[in-house]
């Protein structure tokens, strides 16, 4: 069991922020988890997550042993767009869950990663090895996976600092008249349905930019760029402004286009490589069903 001793000199502030600034190899979310699980002591005492560090504090972090990963590796084909010693870029198919959860212990991206990839980062724990961010089950497209903790911290920081590039393409209900727009509306769990997110007062800040690519009768094809990464952000924001994503079983109308879920695709992903610092940008073509649906709409116009 590893232990880290930290002697505070002049630093002050919340303990998770101070420690993440001092211990660059560990993410703030990982430190928050250790505090929550009572693995952090200050001057010999267990502290709360809102503890404010004071000069001369002595902090002891006891890093727990990694849990045994009780998830079965499965030989599921993966569309690996890019791979090196630090990162993977995966083009996830529609219908695949990213990581195991209640009711989804098999067939996930993590099950597939465990089969195909020898090393994955451990920062997000045993259920989500390598997973830096996620996209919904019925959203297709690109996501990045970390193969070590150094890469994970670097990629997570870029997401937090809004320096990574994430562009989506969505087919939405309605004909958007303006060519560009920004949706700046806080998102939190819906008070009416715990399975859903909603724009609510006091929610977490959420910003989505959109640009119209093509208009059809009753529908609009848009490109969206995320500034933040809230759960279901695009789906919630587009519903909020009156243009829900076509095929969306949670946030869209019942009468919609036939498909395998929402017509939403993570088309472009960009980030600075965690080791070389080089900016890398990847693009994935729309799924076949998405393209066919667009062709049908064009032919109907």
BAFI-3210 file (N, C-alpha, C; in Angstrom, 3 decimals, decimal comma, padded with zeros to 6 digits):
// residues 301
n [1|2|3|4|5|6|7|8|9|10|11|12|13|14|15|16|17|18|19|20|21|22|23|24|25|26|27|28|29|30|31|32|33|34|35|36|37|38|39|40|41|42|43|44|45|46|47|48|49|50|51|52|53|54|55|56|57|58|59|60|61|62|63|64|65|66|67|68|69|70|71|72|73|74|75|76|77|78|79|80|81|82|83|84|85|86|87|88|89|90|91|92|93|94|95|96|97|98|99|100|101|102|103|104|105|106|107|108|109|110|111|112|113|114|115|116|117|118|119|120|121|122|123|124|125|126|127|128|129|130|131|132|133|134|135|136|137|138|139|140|141|142|143|144|145|146|147|148|149|150|151|152|153|154|155|156|157|158|159|160|161|162|163|164|165|166|167|168|169|170|171|172|173|174|175|176|177|178|179|180|181|182|183|184|185|186|187|188|189|190|191|192|193|194|195|196|197|198|199|200|201|202|203|204|205|206|207|208|209|210|211|212|213|214|215|216|217|218|219|220|221|222|223|224|225|226|227|228|229|230|231|232|233|234|235|236|237|238|239|240|241|242|243|244|245|246|247|248|249|250|251|252|253|254|255|256|257|258|259|260|261|262|263|264|265|266|267|268|269|270|271|272|273|274|275|276|277|278|279|280|281|282|283|284|285|286|287|288|289|290|291|292|293|294|295|296|297|298|299|300|301]
n.u [000,846|000,667|001,904|001,582|003,246|002,617|003,817|002,553|003,403|003,003|000,628|-002,926|-006,479|-009,183|-008,839|-008,767|-008,206|-005,723|-004,085|-004,278|-002,968|-000,402|000,272|000,777|000,579|-001,725|-005,232|-007,722|-010,256|-009,670|-008,330|-010,400|-012,040|-010,461|-010,432|-013,152|-013,411|-012,073|-009,260|-007,458|-005,628|-005,267|-002,899|-003,021|-005,746|-008,882|-010,485|-013,086|-014,487|-014,587|-012,547|-010,305|-007,082|-004,261|-001,290|001,570|000,180|000,161|-000,149|-001,357|-001,657|-003,127|-002,904|-005,248|-005,083|-005,341|-008,528|-009,527|-010,285|-013,361|-014,520|-015,440|-013,282|-014,054|-014,223|-014,921|-015,366|-013,458|-013,404|-010,630|-009,305|-006,949|-003,845|-001,338|001,405|000,274|-002,376|-005,664|-007,909|-011,204|-013,783|-016,861|-019,575|-023,095|-025,361|-023,650|-022,735|-020,619|-019,230|-019,428|-022,450|-025,302|-027,306|-025,931|-023,546|-022,073|-020,785|-019,924|-017,945|-015,727|-015,485|-014,675|-012,291|-010,667|-010,085|-008,695|-006,661|-003,680|-002,735|-004,314|-005,387|-005,787|-007,197|-009,973|-010,976|-012,009|-014,209|-014,197|-011,768|-009,301|-011,160|-011,739|-013,653|-017,146|-019,600|-023,090|-024,978|-026,564|-025,435|-023,187|-019,664|-016,541|-014,260|-011,807|-009,317|-007,365|-004,156|-002,457|-001,864|-000,662|-001,284|-004,050|-004,546|-003,568|-005,260|-007,753|-007,465|-007,435|-010,048|-011,354|-010,295|-011,325|-009,943|-009,792|-011,104|-014,357|-016,673|-019,938|-022,432|-025,826|-029,161|-032,048|-035,405|-037,617|-037,219|-034,536|-034,141|-032,070|-028,537|-026,428|-025,754|-025,690|-026,064|-026,534|-027,084|-027,813|-027,424|-028,940|-030,006|-033,240|-036,149|-038,511|-038,153|-035,915|-034,220|-033,617|-031,976|-032,098|-032,639|-032,078|-032,526|-029,687|-028,274|-025,376|-023,007|-023,423|-022,532|-023,268|-022,428|-023,853|-024,194|-025,903|-026,010|-027,499|-030,811|-034,030|-037,357|-039,099|-036,959|-033,561|-030,114|-027,405|-024,227|-022,501|-020,670|-019,064|-018,579|-018,629|-019,115|-021,611|-023,866|-025,847|-025,851|-026,100|-028,510|-030,323|-030,060|-030,850|-033,487|-034,422|-034,339|-036,272|-035,822|-035,593|-033,392|-033,638|-035,109|-034,525|-035,095|-035,560|-035,696|-036,920|-039,774|-042,516|-043,361|-041,230|-038,169|-037,304|-034,896|-031,912|-032,013|-031,008|-030,229|-027,318|-023,960|-020,619|-018,480|-015,964|-012,828|-010,404|-007,190|-004,358|-001,478|-000,635|002,071|003,805|002,765|001,751|-000,876|-003,661|-006,080|-009,055|-011,438|-014,607|-016,621|-020,177|-022,466|-023,797|-026,643|-027,410|-026,484|-028,078|-030,625|-030,431|-030,155|-032,664|-034,292|-033,407|-034,272|-036,966|-037,521]
n.v [-001,204|002,115|005,218|008,762|011,590|014,920|018,089|021,125|024,353|027,344|027,155|027,495|026,796|024,733|021,267|019,316|020,810|022,006|019,722|018,556|020,468|020,268|017,570|016,557|014,225|012,985|013,070|015,635|014,622|012,006|012,488|013,685|011,451|009,821|011,385|011,292|008,596|008,393|008,186|010,129|012,002|014,782|016,197|013,885|013,368|012,307|014,050|016,290|016,698|019,383|020,591|023,203|023,859|024,726|026,700|024,840|022,484|018,918|016,377|013,149|010,716|007,703|005,443|003,295|-000,262|-001,401|-002,528|-005,880|-006,517|-007,368|-007,916|-009,281|-009,893|-009,441|-010,672|-008,499|-006,805|-003,852|-000,546|000,870|003,914|005,268|004,521|004,506|004,330|005,735|006,641|005,822|006,118|005,609|004,622|004,474|002,246|002,829|001,911|000,586|000,352|002,368|001,831|-000,802|-001,235|-001,327|-003,782|-003,739|-005,486|-006,811|-006,793|-004,184|-001,231|-001,233|-003,985|-004,900|-003,430|-004,522|-006,977|-006,433|-004,604|-004,346|-002,669|-000,237|002,933|003,477|005,316|005,959|003,841|000,368|-000,258|001,421|001,348|003,196|004,948|008,164|009,999|009,821|008,675|008,564|005,485|005,136|006,989|007,471|007,358|009,183|008,647|009,209|007,154|006,370|004,946|004,886|006,297|008,816|009,798|009,827|011,793|014,071|014,212|014,434|016,895|018,584|018,339|019,454|022,038|022,956|022,794|020,747|019,378|018,839|017,851|017,361|015,804|016,241|015,259|017,057|017,659|019,940|023,122|025,014|028,421|030,340|030,540|030,002|029,444|029,792|027,869|028,456|027,197|025,993|022,595|019,874|017,084|015,949|016,981|015,743|013,265|010,875|009,583|011,310|014,291|017,879|021,342|023,361|025,611|026,411|024,280|022,588|024,577|024,766|024,739|024,896|025,097|025,667|025,005|025,343|022,838|021,721|021,926|020,406|019,336|019,770|019,003|019,540|019,480|019,665|020,900|020,513|021,958|021,180|022,957|022,341|019,240|017,904|015,347|013,943|016,367|017,664|016,572|017,422|020,237|020,759|019,945|021,807|024,243|023,742|022,050|019,027|016,128|013,949|010,725|010,369|008,604|009,462|012,303|013,225|013,597|011,211|010,479|010,040|009,767|006,558|004,506|003,491|004,679|007,955|010,301|011,119|011,920|011,628|013,326|014,608|014,771|016,243|016,745|017,649|015,709|013,691|013,204|014,133|016,641|017,429|018,647|016,745|015,660|014,001|012,393|010,946|009,176|009,563|007,099|004,362|004,099|006,647|008,241|007,158|007,914|010,696|010,883|009,930|011,971|014,104|013,255|013,365|016,018]
n.w [000,000|-000,976|000,318|000,579|001,662|002,461|003,093|003,985|002,957|002,228|000,963|000,532|000,751|-000,649|000,086|-001,970|-004,246|-003,611|-003,280|-005,836|-007,328|-006,292|-006,621|-009,481|-010,922|-010,223|-010,626|-009,938|-009,484|-008,706|-006,278|-004,840|-004,575|-002,925|-000,584|000,042|000,624|002,984|002,914|003,293|005,581|007,778|009,744|011,238|011,454|010,131|007,504|006,237|002,905|002,280|003,598|004,474|003,600|005,614|006,230|007,259|007,709|007,862|005,635|005,020|002,620|001,980|-000,396|-001,699|-002,354|-005,725|-006,813|-007,622|-010,948|-011,841|-014,376|-017,414|-020,093|-023,485|-026,789|-028,758|-031,757|-032,442|-033,682|-034,161|-034,426|-033,968|-032,350|-029,848|-027,497|-025,425|-025,872|-027,152|-029,887|-030,414|-032,633|-031,747|-032,103|-032,683|-030,119|-028,401|-025,036|-022,999|-020,484|-017,976|-016,044|-013,841|-015,166|-017,513|-017,845|-019,673|-023,047|-023,342|-024,172|-022,490|-021,835|-024,342|-024,683|-022,670|-023,724|-026,111|-025,514|-023,692|-021,585|-019,572|-018,248|-014,688|-013,276|-013,231|-011,841|-011,296|-012,863|-014,999|-016,656|-018,312|-019,387|-020,244|-020,972|-021,913|-024,295|-025,055|-025,049|-027,416|-029,066|-031,655|-032,605|-031,981|-029,297|-026,718|-025,199|-022,400|-021,954|-019,834|-016,543|-016,563|-019,136|-018,869|-016,887|-018,229|-020,507|-019,270|-018,004|-020,212|-021,109|-018,922|-018,962|-021,276|-023,680|-025,435|-028,523|-029,547|-031,733|-032,911|-035,011|-035,634|-036,356|-036,211|-035,047|-036,672|-038,351|-038,279|-038,319|-038,106|-038,799|-037,050|-033,547|-029,922|-027,040|-023,781|-020,945|-017,728|-016,589|-014,906|-012,848|-013,707|-011,981|-012,274|-013,476|-012,695|-014,417|-016,368|-017,609|-017,255|-018,139|-015,516|-012,756|-010,915|-011,848|-013,323|-015,112|-018,646|-022,007|-025,390|-028,780|-031,983|-035,530|-038,545|-040,991|-043,056|-044,381|-044,191|-045,074|-042,265|-040,685|-039,475|-040,172|-038,071|-036,923|-033,909|-031,246|-028,282|-025,292|-022,674|-020,861|-020,031|-018,790|-021,310|-022,686|-025,329|-026,222|-024,260|-024,424|-027,093|-027,049|-025,229|-026,630|-028,434|-030,589|-030,715|-030,787|-033,499|-033,303|-030,641|-027,770|-025,168|-024,976|-027,230|-029,537|-029,708|-032,250|-034,704|-036,642|-037,960|-036,465|-034,684|-032,206|-031,046|-033,653|-033,590|-033,715|-032,794|-034,396|-034,717|-033,063|-031,077|-029,562|-027,489|-027,687|-024,915|-024,340|-026,436|-026,970|-029,350|-031,437|-032,189|-034,465|-035,207|-037,369|-037,949|-040,239|-040,915|-039,617|-041,564|-041,559|-040,722|-042,867|-044,907|-044,052|-044,283|-047,076|-047,842|-046,826|-048,398|-050,908|-050,521|-050,404]
ca.u [000,000|001,500|001,526|002,188|003,282|002,691|003,939|002,085|004,207|002,179|-000,598|-004,213|-007,627|-009,782|-007,785|-008,664|-007,562|-004,316|-003,371|-004,176|-001,930|000,905|000,504|000,331|000,352|-003,033|-006,296|-008,501|-011,365|-009,113|-008,074|-011,716|-012,496|-009,687|-010,941|-014,489|-013,270|-011,286|-007,863|-006,628|-005,615|-004,529|-002,410|-003,437|-007,196|-009,708|-011,105|-014,189|-014,066|-014,508|-011,497|-009,434|-005,688|-003,579|000,167|002,147|-000,566|000,827|-001,178|-000,969|-002,583|-002,906|-003,524|-005,721|-004,675|-006,345|-009,452|-009,482|-011,262|-014,255|-015,256|-014,929|-012,829|-014,845|-013,693|-015,873|-014,586|-013,346|-012,911|-009,565|-008,905|-005,552|-003,314|000,089|001,669|-000,434|-003,803|-006,444|-009,116|-012,151|-015,042|-017,836|-020,825|-024,360|-025,875|-022,671|-022,542|-019,186|-018,679|-020,435|-023,295|-026,418|-028,035|-025,031|-022,264|-021,391|-020,971|-019,591|-016,643|-014,697|-015,291|-013,898|-010,947|-009,900|-009,650|-007,801|-005,593|-003,011|-002,626|-005,259|-005,222|-006,576|-007,697|-011,428|-011,373|-012,060|-015,327|-013,985|-010,335|-008,979|-012,234|-011,546|-014,985|-018,031|-020,737|-024,244|-025,111|-027,105|-024,682|-022,014|-018,568|-015,179|-013,887|-010,407|-009,080|-005,995|-003,495|-001,717|-002,404|-000,123|-002,110|-005,405|-004,569|-003,375|-006,461|-008,845|-007,228|-007,844|-011,509|-011,727|-009,887|-012,036|-008,986|-009,980|-012,077|-015,396|-017,750|-020,953|-023,438|-027,133|-030,362|-033,017|-036,749|-037,857|-036,366|-033,880|-034,064|-030,788|-027,455|-025,546|-026,285|-025,044|-026,999|-025,843|-028,157|-027,312|-028,051|-028,899|-030,959|-034,635|-036,910|-039,697|-037,772|-034,521|-033,419|-033,406|-031,371|-032,938|-032,150|-032,667|-031,841|-028,729|-027,574|-023,986|-022,904|-023,348|-022,522|-023,220|-022,497|-024,331|-024,192|-026,746|-025,322|-028,445|-032,211|-034,972|-038,733|-039,372|-035,745|-032,341|-028,846|-026,558|-022,966|-022,490|-019,381|-019,242|-017,632|-018,676|-019,483|-022,620|-024,613|-026,925|-025,884|-026,660|-029,909|-031,095|-030,044|-031,647|-034,895|-034,703|-034,611|-037,405|-035,408|-035,035|-032,681|-034,496|-034,878|-034,140|-036,182|-035,769|-035,961|-037,581|-041,185|-042,742|-043,411|-039,913|-037,576|-036,926|-033,455|-031,503|-031,778|-030,883|-029,342|-026,278|-022,685|-019,412|-017,784|-014,589|-012,203|-009,044|-006,546|-002,898|-000,962|-000,152|003,530|004,502|002,180|001,259|-002,328|-004,111|-007,494|-009,582|-012,794|-015,247|-017,774|-021,479|-022,872|-024,537|-028,072|-027,507|-026,345|-029,257|-031,742|-030,239|-030,474|-034,129|-034,851|-033,096|-035,111|-038,346|-037,697]
ca.v [000,000|003,308|006,404|010,023|012,612|016,278|019,143|022,385|025,532|028,565|026,930|027,494|026,501|023,404|020,252|018,633|021,736|022,142|018,479|018,324|021,384|019,788|016,204|016,664|012,911|012,489|013,997|016,183|013,702|010,888|012,975|013,836|010,113|009,379|012,122|010,757|007,238|008,509|007,796|011,324|012,545|016,028|016,225|012,647|013,277|012,227|015,365|016,347|017,096|020,846|021,069|024,239|023,645|025,855|026,544|023,896|021,224|017,708|015,555|011,774|010,030|006,261|005,025|001,917|-001,226|-001,505|-003,657|-006,843|-006,162|-008,507|-007,693|-010,252|-009,432|-010,050|-010,468|-007,694|-005,980|-002,426|000,305|001,678|004,943|005,611|003,910|004,504|003,851|006,551|006,871|005,172|006,797|004,578|005,004|003,607|002,074|003,094|000,736|000,048|001,067|002,613|001,056|-001,622|-000,664|-002,229|-004,156|-003,752|-006,006|-007,406|-006,146|-002,759|-000,862|-001,686|-005,425|-005,043|-002,894|-005,464|-008,075|-005,990|-003,714|-004,915|-001,697|000,874|003,722|002,970|006,464|005,907|002,658|-000,941|-000,369|002,284|001,476|003,893|005,813|009,571|010,601|008,822|009,119|007,739|004,185|005,244|007,981|006,863|008,269|009,142|008,979|008,915|006,205|006,520|003,663|004,992|007,362|010,105|010,219|010,081|013,099|015,110|014,315|014,931|018,326|019,291|018,397|020,400|023,386|023,254|022,943|019,663|019,673|017,802|018,287|016,348|016,087|015,749|015,558|017,479|018,002|021,365|023,827|026,127|029,514|031,029|029,660|029,662|029,815|029,291|027,542|028,576|026,912|025,004|021,272|019,033|015,972|016,374|016,749|014,955|011,913|010,733|009,047|012,376|015,558|018,997|022,684|023,721|026,641|025,808|023,185|022,842|025,351|023,954|025,590|024,186|025,931|024,899|025,618|024,590|022,282|021,443|021,968|019,541|019,591|019,267|018,597|020,306|018,831|020,654|020,529|021,069|021,911|021,226|023,663|021,547|017,859|017,400|014,173|014,193|017,820|018,059|016,136|018,302|021,597|020,874|019,892|023,055|025,322|023,367|021,253|017,790|015,246|012,923|009,368|010,346|007,974|010,134|013,734|013,564|013,230|009,793|010,339|010,487|008,935|005,210|004,308|002,713|005,669|009,322|010,575|011,973|011,279|012,360|013,284|015,117|014,781|016,764|016,957|017,651|014,415|013,865|013,121|014,969|017,970|017,689|018,661|015,644|015,798|012,811|012,554|009,669|009,370|009,225|005,708|004,084|004,406|008,110|008,717|006,742|008,748|012,005|010,729|009,816|013,314|014,910|012,781|013,740|017,475]
ca.w [000,000|-001,123|001,087|000,145|002,707|001,924|004,111|003,414|003,314|002,222|000,189|001,238|-000,119|-000,502|000,082|-003,261|-005,184|-003,225|-003,565|-007,286|-007,809|-005,846|-007,108|-010,872|-011,519|-009,782|-011,010|-008,833|-009,195|-007,953|-004,919|-004,209|-004,215|-001,759|000,585|000,325|001,178|004,224|002,711|003,471|006,935|007,994|011,137|011,883|011,567|008,927|007,263|005,278|001,560|002,162|004,501|003,930|003,985|006,277|006,287|008,226|007,756|007,374|005,003|004,697|001,715|001,877|-001,660|-001,553|-003,383|-006,789|-006,703|-008,722|-011,970|-012,062|-015,612|-018,373|-021,402|-024,550|-028,134|-029,528|-032,693|-032,160|-034,767|-033,566|-035,387|-033,693|-031,134|-029,554|-026,139|-024,439|-026,124|-028,212|-030,330|-030,840|-033,269|-031,076|-032,855|-031,996|-029,422|-027,445|-023,775|-022,814|-019,372|-017,294|-015,000|-013,550|-016,375|-018,674|-017,381|-020,811|-024,335|-023,300|-024,723|-021,546|-022,059|-025,573|-024,452|-021,845|-024,597|-027,180|-025,041|-022,509|-020,498|-019,552|-017,028|-013,549|-012,507|-013,031|-011,090|-011,946|-013,798|-016,170|-016,958|-019,549|-019,874|-019,879|-021,139|-022,499|-025,090|-024,733|-025,712|-028,770|-029,821|-032,280|-032,866|-031,455|-027,926|-026,416|-024,118|-021,882|-021,688|-018,569|-015,697|-017,035|-020,272|-018,378|-016,224|-019,244|-021,333|-018,420|-017,799|-021,429|-021,082|-017,874|-019,365|-022,536|-024,772|-026,396|-029,573|-029,690|-032,608|-033,189|-036,030|-035,192|-037,128|-035,207|-035,491|-036,874|-039,317|-037,591|-039,294|-038,037|-039,235|-035,935|-032,243|-028,703|-025,959|-022,494|-019,987|-016,761|-016,656|-013,711|-012,912|-013,751|-010,747|-012,624|-013,887|-012,280|-015,522|-017,332|-017,247|-017,693|-017,847|-014,221|-011,979|-009,994|-012,490|-013,679|-016,355|-019,856|-023,196|-026,669|-029,975|-033,133|-036,858|-039,476|-042,151|-044,139|-043,952|-044,893|-044,651|-040,922|-039,970|-039,740|-039,841|-037,412|-036,289|-032,561|-030,556|-026,831|-024,427|-021,449|-021,170|-019,097|-019,226|-022,281|-022,902|-026,626|-026,279|-023,372|-024,952|-028,321|-026,632|-024,518|-027,583|-029,285|-031,749|-030,147|-031,697|-034,098|-032,830|-029,233|-027,014|-023,887|-025,052|-028,483|-029,654|-030,023|-033,707|-035,135|-037,684|-037,533|-036,352|-033,507|-031,164|-031,540|-034,783|-033,004|-034,024|-032,384|-035,682|-034,686|-031,746|-031,126|-028,266|-027,501|-027,245|-023,540|-024,247|-027,420|-027,024|-030,710|-031,593|-033,036|-034,777|-035,875|-037,868|-038,273|-041,120|-040,352|-039,804|-042,799|-041,391|-040,652|-044,242|-045,672|-043,608|-044,908|-048,499|-047,952|-046,613|-049,592|-052,000|-050,224|-050,548]
c.u [000,880|000,970|002,283|002,104|003,454|002,770|003,577|002,962|003,317|000,843|-001,837|-005,314|-008,164|-008,729|-007,645|-007,946|-006,069|-003,528|-003,241|-003,160|-000,525|001,272|-000,020|-000,005|-000,997|-004,103|-007,050|-009,650|-010,891|-008,867|-009,387|-012,259|-011,761|-010,153|-012,281|-014,406|-012,366|-009,848|-006,911|-006,766|-004,814|-004,180|-002,956|-004,931|-007,856|-010,425|-012,263|-013,682|-013,918|-013,431|-010,599|-008,025|-005,088|-002,066|000,575|001,320|000,305|-000,244|-000,600|-002,053|-002,191|-003,653|-003,953|-005,196|-005,753|-007,240|-009,237|-010,609|-012,114|-015,152|-014,616|-014,492|-013,611|-014,263|-014,744|-015,050|-014,610|-012,834|-011,905|-009,041|-007,429|-005,126|-001,811|000,266|000,851|-001,952|-004,350|-007,542|-010,009|-013,333|-016,105|-019,110|-022,046|-024,832|-024,915|-022,567|-021,044|-018,607|-019,785|-021,198|-024,399|-027,191|-027,180|-023,651|-021,451|-021,631|-020,603|-018,233|-015,521|-014,441|-014,413|-012,459|-010,078|-009,375|-008,540|-006,568|-005,007|-003,050|-003,648|-005,051|-006,162|-007,307|-009,198|-011,899|-011,555|-013,160|-015,058|-012,506|-010,126|-009,983|-012,052|-012,865|-015,855|-019,017|-021,866|-024,287|-025,543|-026,556|-023,452|-020,863|-017,348|-015,096|-012,457|-010,320|-007,624|-005,406|-002,624|-002,227|-001,895|-000,979|-003,513|-005,505|-004,471|-004,629|-007,637|-008,695|-007,664|-009,369|-011,977|-011,430|-010,512|-011,079|-009,056|-011,080|-013,065|-016,538|-018,650|-021,790|-024,744|-028,204|-031,454|-034,365|-036,872|-036,862|-035,796|-033,628|-032,716|-029,654|-026,546|-026,204|-025,456|-026,120|-026,198|-026,906|-027,713|-028,119|-027,878|-029,922|-032,387|-035,340|-038,136|-039,375|-036,282|-033,621|-033,006|-032,641|-032,288|-032,199|-032,856|-031,864|-030,915|-028,006|-026,130|-023,934|-022,729|-023,484|-022,357|-023,321|-023,019|-024,289|-025,005|-025,918|-026,256|-029,864|-033,054|-036,380|-038,959|-038,154|-034,587|-031,135|-027,916|-025,243|-022,911|-021,099|-019,616|-018,153|-017,514|-019,152|-020,464|-023,331|-025,768|-026,980|-026,538|-028,143|-030,803|-031,180|-030,908|-033,147|-035,304|-035,032|-035,672|-037,061|-034,785|-034,383|-033,629|-034,106|-034,561|-035,285|-036,504|-036,280|-036,705|-039,048|-041,339|-042,761|-042,125|-039,399|-037,177|-035,406|-033,162|-031,233|-031,588|-029,900|-028,311|-024,953|-021,527|-018,423|-016,305|-014,084|-010,776|-008,492|-005,039|-002,400|-000,308|001,364|004,234|004,002|001,641|-000,267|-002,736|-005,625|-007,941|-011,026|-013,341|-016,470|-019,078|-021,774|-023,768|-026,012|-028,315|-027,457|-027,581|-030,470|-031,651|-030,577|-031,980|-034,785|-034,597|-034,016|-036,569|-038,605|-038,090]
c.v [001,252|004,454|007,624|011,015|013,987|017,257|020,466|023,535|026,775|028,363|026,969|027,181|025,110|022,327|019,556|019,501|021,847|020,891|018,220|019,266|020,883|018,426|016,085|015,302|012,308|013,538|014,495|015,246|012,491|011,291|013,151|012,477|009,594|010,086|011,536|009,394|007,198|008,002|008,978|011,816|013,840|016,099|015,036|012,433|013,151|013,564|015,241|016,893|018,605|021,445|022,081|024,061|024,925|025,627|025,680|022,622|020,076|016,735|014,185|011,158|008,563|005,763|003,572|001,015|-001,288|-002,727|-004,612|-006,519|-007,380|-008,234|-008,568|-009,571|-010,185|-009,688|-009,796|-006,816|-004,508|-001,711|001,265|002,638|005,294|004,927|004,145|004,061|004,571|006,574|005,964|006,131|005,736|005,229|004,041|003,468|002,455|001,803|000,141|000,955|001,224|001,788|000,305|-000,848|-001,669|-002,507|-004,211|-004,235|-006,617|-006,575|-004,681|-002,503|-001,334|-003,179|-005,671|-004,561|-003,875|-006,635|-007,620|-005,235|-004,252|-003,947|-000,583|001,649|003,207|004,079|006,390|004,599|001,419|-001,062|000,406|002,446|002,165|004,930|007,236|010,326|009,556|009,489|008,115|006,464|004,330|006,431|007,274|007,863|008,135|009,419|008,532|008,020|006,331|005,154|003,706|006,213|008,744|010,653|010,591|011,465|014,221|015,310|014,866|016,426|019,133|019,392|019,450|021,844|023,831|023,498|021,793|020,057|018,524|018,365|017,105|016,784|015,471|016,131|015,865|017,768|019,517|021,975|025,082|027,243|030,223|030,032|029,198|030,046|029,246|029,039|027,539|028,426|025,790|023,708|020,541|017,930|016,501|016,049|015,883|013,512|011,754|010,167|010,144|013,552|016,671|020,305|023,146|024,839|025,966|024,611|023,548|023,620|024,434|024,870|024,718|025,198|025,085|025,725|024,735|024,137|022,117|021,466|021,061|019,943|018,941|018,898|019,523|019,466|019,902|020,047|021,237|020,929|022,106|022,065|022,923|020,141|017,285|016,173|014,582|015,642|018,236|017,736|017,049|019,716|021,741|020,758|021,233|024,194|024,931|022,579|019,938|016,916|014,156|011,547|009,248|009,781|008,679|011,563|014,154|013,190|011,751|009,542|010,921|009,565|007,576|005,077|003,451|003,621|007,027|009,426|011,617|011,247|012,176|012,306|013,656|015,185|015,274|016,992|017,046|016,319|014,579|013,800|014,089|016,406|018,341|017,678|017,591|015,776|014,586|013,065|011,189|009,925|008,996|007,744|005,548|004,450|005,910|008,685|008,376|007,602|010,144|011,954|010,656|011,187|014,224|014,532|013,169|015,221|017,846]
c.w [000,000|-000,262|000,563|001,298|002,049|003,091|003,440|003,901|003,386|001,520|001,084|000,222|000,128|-000,704|-001,272|-004,286|-004,876|-003,598|-005,064|-007,922|-007,463|-006,435|-008,535|-011,486|-011,122|-010,100|-009,776|-008,468|-008,401|-006,499|-004,162|-003,758|-002,994|-000,492|001,014|001,012|002,412|004,089|002,905|004,915|006,957|009,473|011,933|011,968|010,191|008,743|006,268|003,942|001,406|003,080|003,785|004,506|004,578|006,233|007,476|008,406|007,231|006,897|004,673|003,827|001,657|000,645|-001,535|-002,668|-004,458|-006,580|-007,868|-009,692|-012,303|-013,271|-016,678|-019,663|-022,478|-025,918|-029,009|-030,474|-032,294|-033,406|-034,148|-034,632|-035,223|-032,400|-031,042|-028,102|-025,078|-024,634|-027,225|-028,624|-030,958|-031,542|-032,750|-031,915|-032,018|-031,342|-028,408|-026,223|-023,543|-021,673|-018,638|-016,223|-014,735|-014,835|-017,621|-018,237|-018,512|-022,059|-024,382|-023,968|-023,802|-021,688|-023,283|-025,380|-023,665|-022,667|-025,544|-026,687|-023,740|-021,335|-020,667|-018,250|-015,941|-012,802|-012,254|-012,412|-011,953|-012,982|-015,082|-016,511|-018,311|-019,999|-019,343|-019,964|-021,815|-023,435|-024,865|-025,568|-027,171|-029,548|-030,382|-032,307|-031,978|-029,955|-027,677|-025,190|-023,697|-021,538|-020,440|-017,814|-016,094|-018,172|-019,810|-017,742|-017,253|-020,084|-020,526|-018,163|-019,018|-021,518|-020,081|-018,291|-020,693|-023,694|-025,766|-027,384|-029,673|-030,521|-032,955|-034,385|-035,548|-036,208|-036,120|-035,845|-035,651|-037,842|-038,648|-038,606|-039,285|-038,288|-038,101|-034,623|-031,114|-027,666|-024,667|-021,412|-019,062|-016,777|-015,332|-013,858|-012,858|-012,443|-011,003|-012,975|-013,629|-013,373|-016,497|-016,732|-017,771|-017,453|-016,577|-013,573|-010,973|-010,576|-012,803|-014,996|-017,561|-021,070|-024,434|-027,803|-031,127|-034,410|-037,790|-040,672|-043,349|-043,569|-044,833|-044,469|-043,288|-040,103|-040,349|-039,328|-039,276|-036,964|-034,946|-031,960|-029,068|-026,177|-023,105|-021,817|-020,169|-019,676|-020,131|-022,752|-024,221|-026,687|-025,440|-023,947|-026,208|-028,011|-026,017|-025,480|-028,614|-030,523|-031,265|-031,218|-032,197|-033,575|-031,357|-028,391|-025,699|-024,041|-026,321|-028,488|-030,004|-031,527|-034,275|-036,228|-037,134|-037,541|-035,139|-032,316|-031,802|-032,715|-034,335|-033,120|-033,605|-033,547|-035,588|-033,252|-031,896|-029,733|-028,466|-026,964|-025,871|-023,384|-025,185|-027,444|-028,389|-030,728|-032,587|-033,228|-035,602|-036,295|-038,263|-039,147|-040,425|-040,561|-041,036|-042,681|-041,353|-042,075|-045,075|-045,317|-044,234|-046,401|-048,718|-047,778|-047,814|-050,744|-051,789|-050,440|-051,974]
res [x|x|x|x|x|x|x|x|x|x|x|x|x|x|x|x|x|x|x|x|x|x|x|x|x|x|x|x|x|x|x|x|x|x|x|x|x|x|x|x|x|x|x|x|x|x|x|x|x|x|x|x|x|x|x|x|x|x|x|x|x|x|x|x|x|x|x|x|x|x|x|x|x|x|x|x|x|x|x|x|x|x|x|x|x|x|x|x|x|x|x|x|x|x|x|x|x|x|x|x|x|x|x|x|x|x|x|x|x|x|x|x|x|x|x|x|x|x|x|x|x|x|x|x|x|x|x|x|x|x|x|x|x|x|x|x|x|x|x|x|x|x|x|x|x|x|x|x|x|x|x|x|x|x|x|x|x|x|x|x|x|x|x|x|x|x|x|x|x|x|x|x|x|x|x|x|x|x|x|x|x|x|x|x|x|x|x|x|x|x|x|x|x|x|x|x|x|x|x|x|x|x|x|x|x|x|x|x|x|x|x|x|x|x|x|x|x|x|x|x|x|x|x|x|x|x|x|x|x|x|x|x|x|x|x|x|x|x|x|x|x|x|x|x|x|x|x|x|x|x|x|x|x|x|x|x|x|x|x|x|x|x|x|x|x|x|x|x|x|x|x|x|x|x|x|x|x|x|x|x|x|x|x|x|x|x|x|x|x|x|x|x|x|x|x|x|x|x|x|x|x]
***
